[in-house]
Amino acid sequence: MKFGKEFAAQMVQEWQEAYMDYRKLKSILKDILRFKQQNKEPLTMATTTTTTTKGALNRRASLYRAFSGLTNRYKPVSAMKNNEDEVILVSAVQEGGVEGDYQTMFLMSGEEGGEFELLFFRRLDDEFNKVLRFYKKKVEEVILEADELSKQMNALIALRIKVDNPVVKGTDMVNLADKGFSSNSSSLSHSHPINGGKQGRTHMDVIQETEMSNEEEMKEIDNRHFRPAPLDVLNHVKINVELETPIATLRSVIKSSKSDLSFSKQELRTAKEKITQAFVEFYRKLRLLKSYCFLNQLAFSKIMKKYDKITLRNASKAYLQMVDKSYLGSSDEVTKLMGRVEDTYVKHFANGNRRKGLKTLRPQAKKERHRITFLYGFFSGCSIALIVAIIVSIHARNLLKSQGRDQYMVNIFPLYSLFGYIVLHMLMYAGNVFFWKRYRVNFSFIFGFKQGTELGYREVLLLSSGLSLLALAGVISHLDMEMDPRTKSFRTLTELIPLFLLIVVLSVTFCPFNIIYRSSRFFLIRCVFHCVCAPLYKVTLPDFFLADQLTSQVQAFRSLEFYICYYGWGNFEERSNTCEESEVYKVLYIVVAIIPYWFRFVQCLRRLVEEKDTAHGLNGLKYFSTITAVAIRTIYSHQKQKTKTWLVLAAATSGIATMASTYWDIVIDWGLLNRNSTNPWLRDKLVVPHKGVYYAAMVLNCVLRLAWMQQVLGIQTVPFLHKTALVAVVASLEIIRRGIWNFFRLENEHLNNVGKYRAFKSVPLPFYYEYNADKSI
């Protein structure tokens, strides 16, 4: 793989604009090479012959040249002097006594084509200064965060002493700590200026979080050298009660989220969990910052070597020496901070087990397994074979014109269609994951997946193909058992096949054992629970993103309602039901369709109250208009004698909801239709290189939005297509539209993160210092 592609692949995507623009510099070098090739004198036959002869003589003479060493590090002094041709002079501009940007003076600008090389070094300086400023800024941020974590650790250790009340070798730690001795564990960093800056650091203190054996610790206590953390820090600290449960949310209405410490074990456990998360996220930030430094240094080295190769000069040595001596190449704050974080985490959160601690701090990258590819290919092939078998069976037995056709479509088809909706949605999500990865959209960070637990498109395809295989096997077995004279007597068992499939799917979903991607299943269940309990939970992106998915699965919810009615109150043994005649069923039919939109509506209200952003209020009005449209349209569809009044109401509310939702999809969620954009009617930044994809997506979104108005538009029946089949087709079109929406919605979120260099999630810290307003990192 070429370095340019590898460089782009290993970037922190949210920081991509802060990296050296390797592609731009490489394009300038191509211009230099093109100029040299165009101005190179053509070689005649005689010149070629002479050159060949000279080349042979030079190769023979090289046999007697002094050996330069296997590593090219040893060179004769005479050779070094002959090759040292000064090409550039690099200097740092002093601004107010502080070292500022670097500037390179090109000494060969008077040569032919020198203007191209002069442009190259100007752009190179701009890129280096950009990288240097960004790196300095981030180092300052992490050191400030290290100071905050140090304060949190002091409070945690003091709380641990207060709660555990330890007695070691007859020494009461609480009484010893109350005497006000200073803490033995120093802060994670000491403040020193960076190159004379006001808030920088250049020197880190020596790591003191060293592990000691039990004998050394006892000896230290016996010698009275050991001093526990002072407990007076607890007098200046309150604990943050994060609103993570409905009860906590209700309590916060009448009580502040910050409360005095109660010195309970539950309080200590919660504080420890939050600080553990903060350390893991902080260490991840340090690792990415170190990777940023290394990649950019490597990029400058690669581009300067390319310059030397093209121009036949020796400028890379001087420039790379400057890079090594600059703050980017000489600072070691990040490395030392990583060492201190590792030692602190191992000691306080891994019980001294270094391997266990580093395994948590450095999670392994997820490995692609060949058996997953094989299994989803096998399941997909079996599913296709079953589809063909079902089509052949229907055609051979002429089931489309049989007397039991309507009975089957009304009673059995809605039961199996539930699995079809789920499989289709999973297939769309698999496509989303594939294209998110292809265009480097950091979906795992946006959703908040734990590193190494996110499902790739292969895993999603495996689950969807497995579910489709199970459902299709149920369909074909249902048909065969019904038609086979030997199994007609087991009619009750035949009718229970869909219910059995549903029980299997629910059992796997809620299975507590660590099988079939338990972390992903529990993440989904947790997000669903947050949606159900909205607005009692703080709204996060995974929660409202899932609620949006549920709004496209209205027909799946209605299928679940039909399961309850058919097997609970219907005569499933005779394949008949009276659900449509029940007034309760009709009311629930409306309520079930409204529930997903209600989730989003109350989520918008919660965000409006918390963030004071009127956009969330407008979004809530959009969902309220959709709730009204769905309710009126459903009432209209259930009327035996349809009136014009209800038709006008259904058309008006559906039209308003459709226009509002379409506008919000394209302009707000996707960030498109920007008239002043560099890309006409799109947005300034696009991850997909083909602009036509965005125009096609906008048109397709508008068309598919109209599909749900088929009842209002009078499209109730289609030739050769049953009414329930038409409903399934419309529901499938909505799921496809949602899949398209998913990609561009997360693309826009990713670009917002890129614009703000937001590559880490905010972790709430447990302790709140009354004199410090910062509560999270």
Protein Blocks (a to p, Z undefined) as FASTA:
>chain_A
ZZklmmmmmpcfklmmmpccfklmmmmmmmmmmmmmmmpccddfklmmmmmmmmmmmmmm
mmmgccebjnlmaccfklmmmmmccfbdcddddeehiacddddddfklmpghklmmmmmm
mmmmmmmmmmmmmmmmmmmmmmmmmmmmmmmmmmmmmmmmmmnopaeehiafklmmmnop
acfbdcfbdcddeehiakbcfbdcddfbbcddfklmmmmmmnomaccddfklmmmcccdd
ddfbfklmmmmmmpcfbdcdehiaklmmmmmmmmmmmmmmmmmmmmmmmmmmmmmmmmmm
mmmmmmmmmnopafklmmmmmmmmmmklmpcklmmmmmmmmmmmmmmmnnopaklmmmmm
mccdddddfklmmmmmmmmmmmmmmmmmmmmmmmmnommlmmklmmmmmmmmmmmmmmmm
mmmmmmmmmmmmmmmmmnopafklmnopaehiaccfklmmmmmmmmmmmmmmmmmmmmmm
mmpmklmmmmmmmmmmmmmmmmmmmmmmmombdgehlllmmmmmmmmmmmmmpckbccdf
klmmmmmmmmmmmmmmmmmmmmmmmmmmmcfknopafklmpmklmmmmmmmmmmmmmmmm
mmmmmmmmmnopaklmmmmmmmmmmmmmmmmmmmmmmpmbacfklmmmmmmmmmmmmmmm
mmmmmmmmnopailkbmbghiafbdfbfblklmmmmmmmmmmmmmmmmmmmnopabcehi
afklmmmmmmmmmmmmmmmmmmmmmmmmmmmmmmnopabdcdddfbdcfkbcbfbZZ
